[in-house]
Amino acid sequence: MTRISRWILMCCGWCLISVSLAVATEISPFNLSPGFPTALDDAYPINEGAFMVQPAFRFDKTTGQNYVRGRVTADLRWGAARGLELFAGTTAIRGPLLPGTMDDPRAVQTGLLYRLTRQDEALSLLPSLAIRTTVQIPFQGPVHDPAFRGELLASWDLSRGWWMHVNGGYQVAPGDQPGLQSPGRTSVWYGRLGVVKALMADLGFVVDATYSQDYTRTVGRLVTPEVGLTYGLSSNWILMAGVGTDFGNSEFRANVRGSLSVSWVW
């Protein structure tokens, strides 16, 4: 075989590898996960063999307080198999631990997203269904017992660039880990409804609302509407931003909460 032939074969080989990697790692900018860009989740695991790194900056301002609390989060998602996604993440907080949130700022989160069924076609009545399970394992604080969260996710492709998502979840926590829910609150249930609209091929608008038990205290309810934008800078980079607020009787509810995040896929 001549040197030119070897070079041609090598170039063809690299082209095939590059194309296969691009196809394997390309992620839709409309693919959601909790906190990216809002709390709304979907029943679509990332592609098999793909990895996604998601750093984010988050903030919230509590009613009656003059300061803004900040958090930096980092999440890793892996398409472990067809219809199965594994994930892990952690949080660093700047500001007081209270009022608590649904995510322990001194814990490692890990879990899986598993798709149960897949919608046959757009506008089909039966949705894509998936379950997400999350374990929060504290590495600091007075409590070493983990918290558990289970969620059922339903997603409909409504065609013409519209998707609807419904989430229902339940979290069980120790109840005395500062920063995770309210002291004395050992469980929280919630429901969430939202839609995604593709404004362009790489730009999406997200709107949702969550109705839940008030995790900032031991009694009451919260209603949390949110809006978000997701923009695909390329097939491997996605920029996201979200903002929301809380409605309820709690003096610890958030006047405003928001996030700015980026996703890198390979």
C-alpha positions as CSV (number, residue, x, y, z in Angstrom):
1,M,0.0,0.0,0.0
2,T,1.4,3.4,-1.0
3,R,1.9,6.3,1.5
4,I,-0.8,8.3,-0.3
5,S,-3.3,5.4,0.1
6,R,-2.4,5.1,3.8
7,W,-3.0,8.8,4.3
8,I,-6.3,8.6,2.5
9,L,-7.5,5.7,4.6
10,M,-6.3,7.5,7.8
11,C,-8.2,10.7,6.9
12,C,-11.3,8.7,6.0
13,G,-11.0,6.9,9.3
14,W,-10.7,10.1,11.3
15,C,-13.7,11.6,9.4
16,L,-15.8,8.6,10.2
17,I,-14.8,8.8,13.9
18,S,-15.5,12.5,14.1
19,V,-18.9,12.1,12.5
20,S,-19.8,9.2,14.8
21,L,-18.8,11.2,17.8
22,A,-20.7,14.2,16.7
23,V,-23.9,12.1,16.2
24,A,-23.4,10.3,19.5
25,T,-22.8,13.4,21.6
26,E,-25.2,15.9,20.0
27,I,-27.8,16.9,22.6
28,S,-31.0,18.9,21.9
29,P,-31.0,22.3,23.5
30,F,-34.6,21.5,24.6
31,N,-33.5,18.6,26.7
32,L,-34.2,19.5,30.4
33,S,-32.9,18.4,33.8
34,P,-33.7,19.7,37.3
35,G,-32.3,23.3,37.5
36,F,-31.4,23.5,33.9
37,P,-32.8,26.1,33.2
38,T,-35.7,25.7,35.7
39,A,-36.9,23.0,38.0
40,L,-38.9,21.4,35.2
41,D,-37.7,18.0,34.2
42,D,-38.4,15.7,31.2
43,A,-38.5,12.0,30.5
44,Y,-35.7,12.1,28.0
45,P,-32.3,10.6,29.1
46,I,-29.3,11.9,27.2
47,N,-28.0,9.8,24.3
48,E,-26.2,6.5,25.0
49,G,-22.4,7.1,25.4
50,A,-22.7,10.8,25.8
51,F,-21.4,12.8,28.7
52,M,-22.6,16.2,29.9
53,V,-21.0,18.6,32.3
54,Q,-23.3,21.3,33.8
55,P,-21.8,24.0,36.0
56,A,-24.2,26.7,37.2
57,F,-24.5,29.8,39.3
58,R,-27.7,30.1,41.3
59,F,-29.1,32.8,43.6
60,D,-32.1,33.5,45.7
61,K,-33.3,36.4,47.9
62,T,-35.6,35.6,50.8
63,T,-38.5,37.8,51.8
64,G,-37.5,40.4,54.4
65,Q,-33.8,39.9,53.9
66,N,-31.4,42.4,52.2
67,Y,-28.8,39.9,51.0
68,V,-28.7,37.6,48.0
69,R,-27.6,34.1,48.7
70,G,-25.4,32.4,46.0
71,R,-24.7,28.8,45.1
72,V,-22.4,27.2,42.6
73,T,-23.4,23.7,41.4
74,A,-21.7,21.2,39.2
75,D,-23.4,18.2,37.6
76,L,-22.2,15.3,35.5
77,R,-24.6,13.3,33.3
78,W,-23.8,10.1,31.5
79,G,-25.8,8.2,29.0
80,A,-25.0,4.8,30.4
81,A,-27.3,2.8,28.1
82,R,-30.2,3.3,25.8
83,G,-32.9,5.0,27.9
84,L,-30.7,5.1,31.1
85,E,-28.9,8.1,32.4
86,L,-26.6,8.2,35.5
87,F,-25.8,11.5,37.2
88,A,-23.8,13.0,40.1
89,G,-23.4,16.5,41.4
90,T,-22.5,18.8,44.3
91,T,-23.1,22.3,45.6
92,A,-21.0,25.1,47.2
93,I,-23.0,27.8,49.0
94,R,-22.1,31.4,49.9
95,G,-24.5,32.7,52.5
96,P,-26.6,31.3,55.3
97,L,-27.8,27.7,55.3
98,L,-31.3,28.7,56.3
99,P,-33.9,28.8,54.9
100,G,-33.3,25.4,53.6
101,T,-33.8,24.2,50.0
102,M,-34.7,20.8,48.5
103,D,-31.0,20.3,47.7
104,D,-28.5,19.8,50.5
105,P,-25.6,22.3,50.0
106,R,-23.3,20.1,51.9
107,A,-24.0,16.8,50.1
108,V,-23.1,14.8,47.0
109,Q,-26.1,14.0,44.8
110,T,-26.2,10.9,42.7
111,G,-28.9,8.9,41.0
112,L,-30.4,7.7,37.7
113,L,-33.0,8.6,35.1
114,Y,-34.7,5.6,33.5
115,R,-37.2,5.8,30.7
116,L,-40.1,3.4,31.1
117,T,-42.0,4.1,27.9
118,R,-41.5,6.2,24.7
119,Q,-44.2,8.2,23.0
120,D,-45.0,6.6,19.7
121,E,-45.4,9.8,17.7
122,A,-46.1,13.4,18.1
123,L,-49.6,14.2,19.5
124,S,-49.9,10.6,20.7
125,L,-52.0,10.4,23.9
126,L,-49.6,8.1,25.7
127,P,-46.5,10.1,26.8
128,S,-42.9,9.2,27.3
129,L,-42.6,8.1,31.0
130,A,-39.5,8.0,33.1
131,I,-38.5,7.7,36.8
132,R,-35.7,9.7,38.4
133,T,-34.2,8.6,41.7
134,T,-31.8,10.8,43.7
135,V,-29.7,10.1,46.8
136,Q,-28.2,13.1,48.7
137,I,-25.2,11.9,50.8
138,P,-23.9,14.6,53.2
139,F,-20.2,15.2,53.6
140,Q,-20.5,18.0,56.2
141,G,-22.9,18.9,58.9
142,P,-24.3,17.2,62.0
143,V,-26.3,14.5,60.0
144,H,-24.7,11.7,58.0
145,D,-28.0,10.0,57.0
146,P,-28.8,10.4,53.3
147,A,-32.0,11.9,51.8
148,F,-34.0,10.2,49.1
149,R,-36.0,11.6,46.3
150,G,-38.2,9.7,43.8
151,E,-39.9,11.3,40.8
152,L,-42.3,10.2,38.0
153,L,-41.9,12.2,34.8
154,A,-44.2,12.4,31.8
155,S,-43.4,14.2,28.5
156,W,-45.5,14.8,25.4
157,D,-44.3,15.9,22.0
158,L,-47.1,18.2,20.9
159,S,-45.6,18.8,17.5
160,R,-44.7,22.1,15.9
161,G,-42.0,22.8,18.4
162,W,-44.1,22.3,21.5
163,W,-43.5,19.9,24.4
164,M,-45.4,19.5,27.7
165,H,-43.9,18.0,30.8
166,V,-45.5,16.8,34.1
167,N,-43.5,15.9,37.2
168,G,-44.5,14.4,40.5
169,G,-42.1,13.8,43.3
170,Y,-41.6,12.9,47.0
171,Q,-38.5,13.5,49.1
172,V,-37.6,12.0,52.4
173,A,-34.9,13.7,54.5
174,P,-33.5,13.3,58.1
175,G,-35.1,16.6,59.1
176,D,-32.2,18.0,61.2
177,Q,-29.6,18.8,58.5
178,P,-29.3,22.6,58.3
179,G,-29.7,23.7,54.7
180,L,-31.8,20.7,53.6
181,Q,-35.5,21.7,54.0
182,S,-36.8,23.2,57.2
183,P,-35.6,21.8,60.6
184,G,-38.2,19.2,61.6
185,R,-39.5,18.7,58.0
186,T,-38.8,15.1,57.1
187,S,-40.7,14.8,53.8
188,V,-41.9,17.0,51.0
189,W,-44.2,16.2,48.0
190,Y,-44.6,18.3,44.9
191,G,-46.2,18.5,41.5
192,R,-45.0,20.4,38.5
193,L,-46.5,21.3,35.1
194,G,-44.7,23.1,32.3
195,V,-44.2,23.6,28.5
196,V,-41.3,24.1,26.2
197,K,-41.5,26.1,23.0
198,A,-38.9,26.0,20.3
199,L,-38.6,29.6,19.2
200,M,-35.9,28.7,16.7
201,A,-34.0,25.5,15.9
202,D,-31.5,26.4,18.7
203,L,-33.5,28.6,21.0
204,G,-36.2,27.4,23.5
205,F,-38.5,29.1,26.0
206,V,-39.6,27.2,29.2
207,V,-42.4,28.1,31.5
208,D,-43.6,26.0,34.5
209,A,-45.2,26.1,37.9
210,T,-44.7,23.9,40.9
211,Y,-47.2,23.3,43.7
212,S,-45.6,21.8,46.8
213,Q,-45.4,21.5,50.5
214,D,-43.5,24.4,52.0
215,Y,-40.0,23.0,52.5
216,T,-38.9,26.2,54.3
217,R,-41.0,25.4,57.3
218,T,-43.0,22.5,58.7
219,V,-46.4,23.6,57.5
220,G,-48.0,25.4,54.5
221,R,-47.8,25.2,50.7
222,L,-45.8,27.0,48.1
223,V,-46.5,27.9,44.4
224,T,-43.4,28.6,42.4
225,P,-43.8,29.8,38.8
226,E,-40.6,30.0,36.6
227,V,-39.5,30.9,33.1
228,G,-36.3,30.0,31.4
229,L,-34.4,30.2,28.1
230,T,-32.1,27.6,26.6
231,Y,-29.8,28.4,23.7
232,G,-27.7,25.9,21.7
233,L,-24.4,27.7,21.0
234,S,-23.3,24.6,19.0
235,S,-24.0,20.9,19.1
236,N,-21.8,20.6,22.2
237,W,-22.5,23.8,24.1
238,I,-25.8,24.9,25.5
239,L,-26.4,28.1,27.5
240,M,-29.3,28.4,29.9
241,A,-30.9,31.0,32.2
242,G,-34.0,30.8,34.5
243,V,-35.8,33.0,37.0
244,G,-38.7,32.4,39.4
245,T,-40.5,33.4,42.6
246,D,-42.5,31.8,45.4
247,F,-46.0,32.5,46.5
248,G,-47.2,31.4,49.9
249,N,-47.5,32.5,53.5
250,S,-44.0,31.6,54.6
251,E,-41.7,34.4,55.7
252,F,-38.9,32.4,54.3
253,R,-40.2,32.2,50.7
254,A,-38.0,33.5,47.9
255,N,-38.9,36.9,46.4
256,V,-36.7,36.0,43.4
257,R,-34.6,33.0,42.5
258,G,-32.5,32.5,39.3
259,S,-29.8,30.6,37.6
260,L,-27.2,30.9,34.8
261,S,-25.7,27.7,33.5
262,V,-23.9,26.1,30.7
263,S,-23.8,22.5,29.4
264,W,-20.8,20.9,27.6
265,V,-21.4,17.6,25.8
266,W,-18.9,15.2,24.5
